Structures are given as C-alpha cells and as structure tokens.
Amino acid sequence: MKEQTKKNLKTAAKATGIVLGATYLVMRRIAKKQYPASVYANKPEEQNPVEGRKVVFVENKNDPVNADGKCGHLEVVENSTHFPTFYEKYVKRGFDVVLSFGGLVVLSPIYAITAIAIKKDDPGPVFFKQKRVAQNKGYFELLKFRSMSVNTPSDVPTHMLQGGGITKVGAFIRRTSIDELPQLWNIFRGNMSVIGPRPALWNQDYLTAERDRYGANDVKPGLTGLAQISGRDELELEKKAKLDGVYAQALKSSSLSGFLMDMKMFFGSITSVLKSKGVVEGGTGAIAKEIEKAKEIESKDKAI
C-alpha cells in the first residue's frame, strides 16, 4: 500500500512538473512577443524624448498643470551613466522571473474571483492599462485590476481626483493591494521588478525630476519598495523620491548591499500588506535604519 502511494505521488509530481514546465514555456513566449508593444517600440510618438538623460524640473506658470499639480516642464542636463551590477542584471532578474511566475500560478484563483467581482460591481474592462515611467525614463504599459469607475480619467493620480471615483470593490482591492497583482505579468514580461520604486505616471514631471536627483530612475521600477512600506500615499512626493533614492543607491553600490536591501523590502512589504497599512509598524528595525538614511539626506539638503 505504501509503495503504491509513493508511486502515485511520484507520478503526480512528474505530471505537475511537466504541466508547469509547459506553462512556463508558453508564458515566456507570450511575454517576449508582447514586450516590444508594452514599451511602445513601434510607436515613436509615445516614447519619452528624455529617455536615458538626467533632467531637472523648471517651474513656469505659463506651462500647463501636470499630474503632480505643478506648472512647469523638464529640461535635460546630462546623459545617464548608470551601469547595472551583476546582481541587478542577472540575479535580481532571475528572482523576478521565478517569483512572478510562481505568483501568477498560485494566485490564479484570486485573479478569477477579482475579475468576476469587478465586472459585477461596475461593468467594464477588468484590467486597467496606463503609461508609466520605466527604467532610465522610458515608458511602458502598466497593468492593474480596475478599481475605479470606467468614467474616471486615466492619467490623473488618485489624490488629485475630485470625488475619488473608486468603486466598492475597488476600495477593497486597493486597501489589500490586490489591484496591483496584474503587475506580476509586467514583472514576468520584464517591464518591472518585484522590488523597486513605484513607477510614476508618464506626466508626473516633478516626481520624475525629484527621483533623478537621487538616481532612482536609473533602476527598474517595482511592485513595492521603500517608499511604499514607509507610508505609501501619505508621503509627500519629495519624501518618496528620497526614499526611492536610498533604495537605488543600495542597489547600485554592490551586489551584496542590493541583495540585502531587496530582502528587507520583500519581507517588509509582506508585513505591510498583512496589516493593510501604508506604514510598517513594529519589528522593522532594519527598515527603519534605511528610512533614517533618507532623513540624513534631507538634513544635508537643508544645510546646503
């Protein structure tokens, strides 16, 4: 009897391995095929003219108001010079592929339930697509579960919307971060990383320039990062940019520091999601030290 059970388990494990392997190969092929379109490769008019260059934000009352609520524009000051470390280019990417594929498979029931709930609450598309800022200030198409009414403007940050526009199901999936789960496909496809600065809207010029001050645009944007576990939407843009810069500097300084930072952010994000809060409280001494680094940077800025 025991021998038969072992044999059945081995057969089931082998069959599962074959199915997962085949699924992975099919998904990789689809992802590679979709990637050019996801970065607007065939639409030069949709690409960022300042991609690969450092910029500053110049306030000008004669310019239209951007998505950060400020009047002004970007001006190029120099070319970007960041060269990814071995960890950033290969090891981190390997983790991203494995984790995103595993997440897509394991969380598939949640995807199905969420899609049904969205359609029932507010008929319309299940997914929401939006142009966001990629690594080196390129553009890519970010995916989310739709949490707002179909009539809500697509390129306006939530905090600037009049009346919110969030549906009942949308409020729940935003609070629990379920709305972000489709970005596992962005990660699998290569647009994003699991850990990194949250990708800004394409028209958030002020935030883009602030991140350039700290080198945060040099690294691949992520599903979650230091700014998200330190306050999320409660933080001001300047504070978010500084925290993103702390992460970016750790990632760029060495493979070891990048790996350690990613581990802190990964487990800190799990804690944050479980508490359904933007701020991680308790048991986060290691993360708190990184936040202190951002405070030191801010103090130095004021002293200059």
C-alpha positions as CSV (number, residue, x, y, z in Angstrom):
1,M,0.0,0.0,0.0
2,K,2.8,2.4,1.0
3,E,4.7,1.6,-2.2
4,Q,1.6,2.3,-4.3
5,T,1.1,5.6,-2.5
6,K,4.7,6.6,-3.2
7,K,4.4,5.6,-6.8
8,N,1.2,7.7,-7.2
9,L,2.9,10.7,-5.6
10,K,5.9,10.4,-7.9
11,T,3.5,10.2,-10.9
12,A,1.6,13.2,-9.7
13,A,4.7,15.2,-9.1
14,K,6.1,14.4,-12.5
15,A,2.8,15.3,-14.2
16,T,2.7,18.6,-12.3
17,G,6.3,19.4,-13.2
18,I,5.5,18.7,-16.9
19,V,2.4,20.9,-16.8
20,L,4.2,23.8,-15.0
21,G,7.2,23.5,-17.4
22,A,5.0,23.6,-20.4
23,T,3.0,26.5,-18.9
24,Y,6.2,28.4,-18.2
25,L,7.5,28.0,-21.8
26,V,4.2,29.1,-23.3
27,M,4.0,32.2,-21.0
28,R,7.6,33.1,-21.7
29,R,6.9,33.0,-25.4
30,I,3.8,35.2,-25.0
31,A,5.8,37.6,-22.7
32,K,8.6,38.0,-25.2
33,K,6.1,38.6,-28.0
34,Q,4.3,41.2,-26.0
35,Y,7.3,43.1,-24.7
36,P,8.0,45.4,-27.7
37,A,4.4,46.6,-27.7
38,S,4.5,47.1,-24.0
39,V,7.3,49.6,-24.3
40,Y,5.8,51.3,-27.4
41,A,8.6,50.1,-29.6
42,N,6.6,50.6,-32.8
43,K,5.1,53.9,-31.6
44,P,7.9,56.5,-31.5
45,E,5.3,59.3,-30.8
46,E,4.5,57.5,-27.5
47,Q,8.1,57.3,-26.3
48,N,9.8,59.6,-23.9
49,P,12.1,62.2,-25.5
50,V,14.2,62.5,-22.4
51,E,14.8,58.7,-22.0
52,G,18.4,58.0,-20.9
53,R,19.0,61.5,-19.8
54,K,19.1,63.3,-16.5
55,V,16.5,66.1,-16.1
56,V,15.5,68.9,-13.7
57,F,12.1,70.4,-13.2
58,V,11.7,74.0,-14.2
59,E,8.7,75.8,-12.7
60,N,6.9,78.0,-15.2
61,K,3.4,79.5,-14.6
62,N,2.8,79.6,-18.3
63,D,3.1,75.8,-18.6
64,P,0.0,73.6,-18.1
65,V,-0.5,71.9,-14.8
66,N,1.0,68.4,-14.8
67,A,-0.1,65.3,-12.9
68,D,1.8,66.5,-9.8
69,G,-0.3,69.6,-9.7
70,K,2.6,71.9,-10.6
71,C,3.2,74.2,-13.6
72,G,6.5,73.6,-15.3
73,H,8.5,71.3,-17.6
74,L,11.5,69.1,-17.7
75,E,14.9,70.2,-19.0
76,V,17.8,67.9,-19.9
77,V,21.1,68.5,-18.0
78,E,23.2,65.4,-18.9
79,N,23.1,61.8,-20.0
80,S,22.6,58.9,-17.6
81,T,25.7,56.9,-16.7
82,H,24.4,54.0,-14.6
83,F,25.7,50.6,-15.4
84,P,23.7,47.7,-13.7
85,T,25.6,45.5,-11.3
86,F,25.8,41.7,-11.9
87,Y,23.2,41.2,-9.2
88,E,20.9,43.8,-10.7
89,K,21.2,42.5,-14.2
90,Y,21.2,38.7,-13.7
91,V,20.4,37.6,-10.1
92,K,17.7,40.0,-9.4
93,R,16.1,39.4,-12.8
94,G,16.2,35.6,-12.1
95,F,14.4,36.1,-8.8
96,D,11.8,38.3,-10.6
97,V,11.0,35.7,-13.2
98,V,10.7,32.9,-10.6
99,L,8.6,34.9,-8.1
100,S,6.3,36.4,-10.8
101,F,5.7,33.0,-12.5
102,G,5.0,31.4,-9.1
103,G,2.7,34.2,-8.1
104,L,0.8,34.1,-11.4
105,V,0.2,30.3,-10.9
106,V,-0.6,30.3,-7.2
107,L,-2.8,33.4,-7.2
108,S,-4.8,32.4,-10.3
109,P,-7.9,31.7,-8.2
110,I,-7.7,35.2,-6.7
111,Y,-7.4,36.6,-10.3
112,A,-10.6,34.9,-11.3
113,I,-12.6,35.9,-8.2
114,T,-11.4,39.5,-8.5
115,A,-12.3,39.7,-12.2
116,I,-15.8,38.4,-11.5
117,A,-16.3,40.9,-8.6
118,I,-15.1,43.9,-10.7
119,K,-17.4,43.0,-13.6
120,K,-20.4,42.6,-11.3
121,D,-19.7,45.8,-9.3
122,D,-19.1,48.1,-12.3
123,P,-19.4,46.6,-15.8
124,G,-16.4,47.3,-18.0
125,P,-12.8,46.1,-18.5
126,V,-11.3,44.0,-15.8
127,F,-7.8,45.4,-16.3
128,F,-6.7,49.0,-16.4
129,K,-3.7,49.9,-18.6
130,Q,-1.7,53.1,-18.0
131,K,1.5,54.6,-19.4
132,R,4.2,54.7,-16.7
133,V,7.9,55.7,-16.4
134,A,10.3,52.7,-16.8
135,Q,14.0,52.3,-16.0
136,N,16.1,55.2,-17.5
137,K,12.8,57.1,-18.0
138,G,11.5,55.0,-20.9
139,Y,7.7,54.3,-21.0
140,F,5.9,51.1,-20.5
141,E,2.3,49.9,-20.2
142,L,1.4,49.1,-16.6
143,L,-1.4,46.7,-15.7
144,K,-3.8,46.9,-12.8
145,F,-7.1,45.4,-11.8
146,R,-9.6,48.3,-12.4
147,S,-10.5,49.9,-9.1
148,M,-12.3,52.9,-10.4
149,S,-15.4,53.7,-12.4
150,V,-15.0,53.4,-16.2
151,N,-15.6,57.2,-16.4
152,T,-12.6,58.1,-14.3
153,P,-9.7,60.0,-16.0
154,S,-6.8,57.6,-16.6
155,D,-3.8,59.9,-16.3
156,V,-4.6,61.6,-13.0
157,P,-3.2,60.5,-9.7
158,T,-5.8,59.3,-7.1
159,H,-5.1,62.1,-4.7
160,M,-5.9,64.7,-7.3
161,L,-9.3,63.2,-8.3
162,Q,-12.5,65.1,-7.4
163,G,-14.8,62.6,-5.7
164,G,-12.4,59.7,-5.8
165,G,-14.0,57.6,-8.5
166,I,-13.2,54.4,-6.6
167,T,-15.8,51.6,-6.8
168,K,-16.9,49.5,-3.8
169,V,-14.8,46.5,-5.0
170,G,-12.1,48.9,-6.0
171,A,-11.8,50.3,-2.4
172,F,-11.3,46.8,-1.1
173,I,-8.7,45.6,-3.7
174,R,-6.8,48.9,-3.2
175,R,-6.7,48.6,0.6
176,T,-5.5,45.0,0.3
177,S,-3.2,45.8,-2.7
178,I,-5.0,43.1,-4.8
179,D,-5.3,45.7,-7.6
180,E,-1.5,45.6,-8.1
181,L,-1.4,41.8,-8.7
182,P,-1.6,42.0,-12.5
183,Q,1.8,43.7,-12.4
184,L,3.2,40.2,-11.8
185,W,2.8,40.0,-15.6
186,N,4.7,43.2,-16.0
187,I,7.5,41.7,-13.9
188,F,7.5,38.4,-15.8
189,R,7.5,40.3,-19.1
190,G,10.5,42.4,-18.0
191,N,9.0,45.9,-17.5
192,M,9.3,45.9,-13.8
193,S,11.0,44.2,-10.8
194,V,9.4,42.8,-7.6
195,I,11.3,45.4,-5.6
196,G,11.9,48.9,-6.8
197,P,10.5,52.5,-6.9
198,R,6.8,52.5,-7.8
199,P,6.6,53.6,-11.5
200,A,5.4,57.2,-11.9
201,L,2.8,58.3,-14.3
202,W,4.3,59.5,-17.6
203,N,3.1,63.1,-16.9
204,Q,4.4,63.3,-13.3
205,D,7.3,65.5,-14.4
206,Y,8.1,66.9,-10.9
207,L,8.3,63.4,-9.3
208,T,10.5,62.3,-12.2
209,A,12.9,65.1,-11.7
210,E,13.0,64.6,-7.9
211,R,13.9,61.0,-8.5
212,D,16.6,62.0,-10.9
213,R,18.2,64.0,-8.0
214,Y,18.8,60.7,-6.1
215,G,19.4,58.3,-9.0
216,A,16.1,56.5,-8.5
217,N,15.2,56.5,-12.2
218,D,18.3,54.5,-13.0
219,V,16.9,51.3,-11.6
220,K,13.9,49.2,-12.7
221,P,10.6,50.2,-11.2
222,G,9.0,47.7,-8.8
223,L,5.8,46.3,-7.4
224,T,6.8,47.6,-4.0
225,G,9.6,49.5,-2.4
226,L,10.9,51.5,0.5
227,A,8.5,54.4,-0.1
228,Q,5.5,52.0,-0.1
229,I,6.3,50.3,3.2
230,S,7.2,53.7,4.8
231,G,3.9,55.5,4.2
232,R,2.6,54.9,0.6
233,D,0.2,57.7,-0.4
234,E,0.6,59.5,2.9
235,L,4.1,60.6,1.9
236,E,4.9,63.8,0.0
237,L,6.5,63.5,-3.4
238,E,9.8,64.8,-2.2
239,K,9.9,62.2,0.6
240,K,9.0,59.4,-1.8
241,A,11.8,60.4,-4.1
242,K,14.4,60.5,-1.3
243,L,13.4,57.0,-0.1
244,D,13.5,55.7,-3.6
245,G,17.0,57.2,-3.9
246,V,18.1,55.3,-0.7
247,Y,17.0,52.1,-2.3
248,A,18.6,52.8,-5.7
249,Q,21.9,53.7,-4.1
250,A,22.0,50.5,-2.1
251,L,21.2,48.5,-5.3
252,K,23.9,50.3,-7.3
253,S,26.7,50.3,-4.7
254,S,27.3,46.5,-4.7
255,S,25.6,43.1,-5.3
256,L,25.6,42.3,-1.6
257,S,24.0,45.6,-0.5
258,G,21.4,45.2,-3.3
259,F,20.5,41.7,-2.2
260,L,20.2,42.6,1.5
261,M,18.1,45.7,0.6
262,D,15.8,43.6,-1.5
263,M,15.3,41.0,1.3
264,K,14.4,43.8,3.7
265,M,11.9,45.3,1.3
266,F,10.4,41.9,0.3
267,F,9.6,40.8,3.9
268,G,8.7,44.4,4.9
269,S,6.2,44.5,2.1
270,I,4.6,41.3,3.2
271,T,4.2,42.7,6.7
272,S,2.7,45.9,5.3
273,V,0.1,44.1,3.2
274,L,-0.9,41.8,6.0
275,K,-1.6,44.9,8.2
276,S,-3.4,46.6,5.4
277,K,-1.4,49.8,6.2
278,G,0.9,52.0,4.3
279,V,3.3,52.2,7.3
280,V,5.1,49.1,8.7
281,E,4.9,49.2,12.5
282,G,6.9,47.0,14.9
283,G,9.7,44.6,14.1
284,T,11.1,46.7,11.3
285,G,14.3,48.0,12.8
286,A,16.3,47.1,9.7
287,I,13.9,49.1,7.5
288,A,13.8,52.0,9.9
289,K,17.6,52.4,9.5
290,E,17.1,52.8,5.8
291,I,14.4,55.5,6.5
292,E,16.9,57.2,8.8
293,K,19.3,57.4,5.9
294,A,16.7,59.3,3.9
295,K,16.3,61.7,6.8
296,E,20.0,62.3,6.8
297,I,20.0,63.1,3.1
298,E,17.1,65.6,3.8
299,S,19.1,67.2,6.6
300,K,22.1,67.6,4.3
301,D,19.9,69.2,1.6
302,K,18.6,71.8,4.0
303,A,22.1,72.6,5.2
304,I,23.3,73.4,1.6
